[in-house]
């Protein structure tokens, strides 16, 4: 298997298993210790950052599923297009996003993730979004790295 194929497998596993299921044992195999996650104007760092970021997803959707539907690899980068599916207060939603991962020695050192958060709010509905806000704020308050993002010292995709 080529390095590109290996990198794509690691990126897929990280999204579908670690992020969706909260598998923190597997996170150590997928993410480097110096990992930096750039997500929704926030940054999370290291394995603890993976845990905190994953808790935010799971605070909103207890039955969270990520399906990677397309990947493109080039050198140490993998672009993964995914679909998030989950239920919040009885409403099933589905949104898509893209994560660009940079890998080193078979583990992810940096992720850049984007998705249409306004579409997510529309699909949840304003009332469900407001009702979910306290859980998200509690999860975010427990995430000091997200409160004050630092400038990344690594190259961007």
C-alpha positions in Angstrom: 0.0 0.0 0.0 1.3 3.5 -0.9 1.9 6.3 1.6 -1.0 8.2 0.0 -3.3 5.2 0.5 -2.1 4.7 4.1 -2.6 8.4 4.8 -6.2 8.3 3.4 -7.0 5.3 5.6 -5.7 7.1 8.7 -7.7 10.2 7.8 -10.9 8.1 7.2 -10.4 6.2 10.5 -9.9 9.4 12.4 -13.1 10.9 11.1 -15.4 7.9 11.1 -14.1 6.2 14.2 -12.5 8.7 16.5 -14.6 11.8 15.8 -17.9 10.0 15.4 -17.6 7.4 18.1 -15.2 9.1 20.5 -12.7 6.2 20.4 -9.8 7.8 22.3 -7.7 4.7 22.3 -7.7 4.7 18.5 -7.0 8.5 18.6 -3.5 7.9 19.7 -2.9 5.8 16.6 -4.3 8.4 14.3 -3.1 11.7 15.7 0.4 12.9 16.6 1.0 14.2 20.1 1.6 17.7 18.6 -1.7 17.6 16.7 -3.4 20.9 15.9 -7.1 21.0 15.0 -8.5 24.2 13.3 -12.2 24.0 13.5 -15.0 26.6 13.5 -12.6 29.5 14.4 -11.2 27.4 17.2 -8.0 25.5 17.8 -7.5 22.3 19.8 -4.1 20.8 20.5 -2.7 17.3 21.2 -4.6 14.2 22.2 -6.5 16.1 24.8 -7.6 18.5 22.1 -8.9 15.5 20.1 -11.0 14.5 23.1 -12.4 18.0 23.7 -13.2 18.6 20.0 -15.0 15.2 19.8 -17.0 16.0 23.0 -18.4 19.1 21.2 -19.7 17.0 18.3 -21.1 14.4 20.6 -22.8 17.0 22.9 -24.9 18.0 20.0 -25.6 14.5 18.5 -25.6 11.4 20.7 -26.0 9.2 17.7 -23.3 11.0 15.6 -22.2 9.3 12.4 -19.5 10.6 10.0 -19.3 9.0 6.6 -16.3 9.8 4.4 -17.7 9.9 0.9 -14.7 11.1 -1.1 -10.9 11.6 -0.6 -8.1 13.2 -2.5 -4.5 12.7 -1.5 -1.4 14.6 -2.5 1.9 14.1 -0.7 1.4 14.4 3.0 -2.1 15.9 2.6 -5.5 14.2 2.5 -8.8 16.1 1.7 -11.8 14.2 3.0 -15.3 15.1 2.1 -17.7 13.8 4.7 -21.4 13.7 5.6 -22.4 14.1 9.3 -25.7 12.5 10.3 -27.2 12.8 13.8 -30.3 13.4 15.8 -30.9 16.3 18.1 -34.1 16.5 20.2 -35.8 14.2 17.8 -34.8 15.9 14.6 -32.5 14.0 12.2 -30.1 16.2 10.4 -27.5 15.7 7.7 -24.8 18.2 6.7 -21.6 17.9 4.7 -18.1 19.2 5.3 -14.5 18.9 4.3 -11.4 18.2 6.4 -7.9 18.7 5.0 -5.4 16.6 7.0 -1.6 16.9 7.0 0.2 13.7 8.1 3.7 12.9 9.3 4.9 9.4 9.9 1.5 8.0 9.5 -0.3 10.2 12.0 -2.3 13.4 11.6 -0.5 16.5 12.7 -3.0 19.1 11.5 -6.6 19.3 10.5 -8.5 22.1 8.8 -12.2 21.5 8.8 -15.0 23.5 7.3 -18.8 23.0 7.0 -21.8 25.2 6.6 -22.8 26.0 10.2 -25.7 28.1 9.0 -27.1 25.1 7.2 -26.8 23.1 10.4 -28.7 25.8 12.3 -31.4 25.8 9.6 -31.7 22.0 9.7 -31.9 21.9 13.5 -34.2 24.8 13.7 -33.6 27.9 15.8 -35.4 26.6 18.9 -33.4 23.3 18.9 -30.2 25.3 18.4 -31.0 27.5 21.3 -31.9 24.5 23.5 -28.6 22.8 22.5 -26.5 26.0 23.3 -26.1 25.3 27.1 -24.6 21.8 26.4 -22.3 23.2 23.8 -21.3 26.1 26.0 -20.5 23.7 28.9 -18.4 21.5 26.6 -16.6 24.6 25.2 -16.0 26.0 28.6 -14.2 22.9 29.5 -12.0 23.5 26.5 -9.4 26.2 27.4 -7.5 25.7 24.1 -10.6 26.7 22.2 -11.2 29.9 24.2 -8.1 31.6 23.0 -6.8 30.3 19.7 -3.2 30.8 19.0 -1.7 31.5 15.6 -0.6 28.2 14.0 3.1 27.7 13.6 2.5 25.2 10.8 1.8 25.6 7.2 -1.8 25.8 6.0 -3.2 23.6 3.2 
